[in-house]
Amino acid sequence: MRGRVLVVDDEPSVRFYERLSLEEAGLDVDEAASGPQALRLLQAPGADFAAVVLDFRMPGMTGLEVAQALRSGGVPTPIVLYTAYADPAVAAAAQELGLELIDKTDVERMVDRVGGLVAA
């Protein structure tokens, strides 16, 4: 399976682990360390990401704020909100934006879901 995925997380070690997990599944992975950096990459002319793995808690701009900006800007790329901080309010907001919410303790589910989105 080949597909280009953007992993967005402010923690370098978490990004590294997510990247390795997705690459082992045959995906091409780019990284962003912040919401603004992710927006620049996703809104750039010719951006061709098949999916985004987006952390919720990041300084300056939350994952939900990034997703809202993307949806408002007409970017339809599938987004997996991959977080350890999924309270009911976050889950409801994610659902409204059409995001898939996956707990950070379940890396296998995240990899499987992202692989399915890329293959679709």
C-alpha positions as CSV (number, residue, x, y, z in Angstrom):
1,M,0.0,0.0,0.0
2,R,1.4,3.4,-0.9
3,G,0.0,6.8,0.1
4,R,1.2,10.0,1.5
5,V,0.2,10.8,5.0
6,L,0.9,13.9,7.1
7,V,1.5,13.3,10.8
8,V,1.0,16.4,13.0
9,D,2.2,16.4,16.6
10,D,4.3,18.8,18.7
11,E,6.2,16.0,20.4
12,P,9.1,14.8,18.3
13,S,9.3,11.3,19.9
14,V,5.5,10.8,19.3
15,R,5.8,11.9,15.6
16,F,8.8,9.6,15.2
17,Y,6.8,6.6,16.6
18,E,3.8,7.4,14.5
19,R,6.0,7.8,11.4
20,L,7.7,4.4,11.9
21,S,4.4,2.7,12.5
22,L,2.8,4.1,9.3
23,E,5.9,3.5,7.2
24,E,6.0,-0.1,8.4
25,A,2.5,-0.4,6.9
26,G,3.8,0.9,3.6
27,L,2.8,4.5,3.7
28,D,4.9,7.6,2.8
29,V,4.9,10.0,5.8
30,D,5.6,13.7,6.1
31,E,5.7,15.5,9.4
32,A,4.5,18.8,10.9
33,A,5.4,20.0,14.4
34,S,2.6,22.5,14.7
35,G,-0.9,23.4,13.5
36,P,0.3,26.4,11.4
37,Q,3.0,24.2,9.8
38,A,0.4,21.6,9.0
39,L,-1.9,24.2,7.4
40,R,0.9,25.5,5.2
41,L,1.7,22.0,3.9
42,L,-2.0,21.0,3.4
43,Q,-3.1,24.2,1.7
44,A,0.0,24.4,-0.6
45,P,-0.7,24.1,-4.3
46,G,-0.3,20.5,-5.3
47,A,-0.6,19.1,-1.8
48,D,-1.6,15.5,-2.3
49,F,-2.0,14.0,1.2
50,A,-4.3,11.0,1.3
51,A,-4.8,11.4,5.1
52,V,-3.8,13.4,8.1
53,V,-3.0,12.1,11.6
54,L,-3.6,15.1,13.9
55,D,-2.8,15.5,17.6
56,F,-5.4,17.4,19.6
57,R,-3.3,19.1,22.3
58,M,-0.6,21.3,20.7
59,P,0.6,24.7,21.8
60,G,-0.8,27.7,19.9
61,M,-3.4,25.8,17.8
62,T,-5.3,22.7,18.8
63,G,-6.0,19.8,16.4
64,L,-9.6,20.8,16.2
65,E,-8.7,24.4,15.2
66,V,-6.5,23.0,12.5
67,A,-9.3,20.7,11.2
68,Q,-11.8,23.6,11.3
69,A,-9.4,25.8,9.3
70,L,-8.9,23.0,6.7
71,R,-12.7,22.3,6.4
72,S,-13.4,26.1,6.2
73,G,-10.8,26.3,3.5
74,G,-12.4,23.5,1.5
75,V,-9.7,20.9,2.2
76,P,-11.5,17.5,2.2
77,T,-8.5,15.3,3.2
78,P,-9.6,12.6,5.7
79,I,-8.4,13.4,9.2
80,V,-7.7,11.1,12.1
81,L,-7.7,13.0,15.4
82,Y,-5.2,10.8,17.4
83,T,-5.2,11.9,21.0
84,A,-5.0,10.9,24.6
85,Y,-7.4,13.8,25.6
86,A,-10.7,12.8,24.1
87,D,-13.4,14.0,26.4
88,P,-17.1,14.1,25.3
89,A,-16.8,17.7,24.1
90,V,-13.7,16.9,21.9
91,A,-15.5,13.8,20.6
92,A,-18.6,15.8,19.6
93,A,-16.5,18.6,17.9
94,A,-14.5,15.9,16.0
95,Q,-17.7,14.3,14.8
96,E,-19.1,17.6,13.6
97,L,-16.0,18.1,11.5
98,G,-16.2,14.6,10.1
99,L,-13.0,13.5,11.9
100,E,-12.2,10.0,13.1
101,L,-11.2,10.0,16.7
102,I,-8.7,7.4,17.9
103,D,-7.1,7.1,21.3
104,K,-3.3,7.4,21.3
105,T,-3.0,4.1,23.2
106,D,-4.3,2.2,20.1
107,V,-1.5,2.6,17.5
108,E,-2.7,-0.5,15.6
109,R,-6.2,0.9,15.2
110,M,-4.7,4.2,14.0
111,V,-2.4,2.5,11.4
112,D,-5.3,0.3,10.2
113,R,-7.7,3.2,9.9
114,V,-5.2,5.4,8.1
115,G,-4.3,2.5,5.8
116,G,-8.0,2.1,5.0
117,L,-8.4,5.8,4.2
118,V,-5.4,5.8,1.9
119,A,-6.6,2.7,0.1
120,A,-10.1,4.2,-0.4
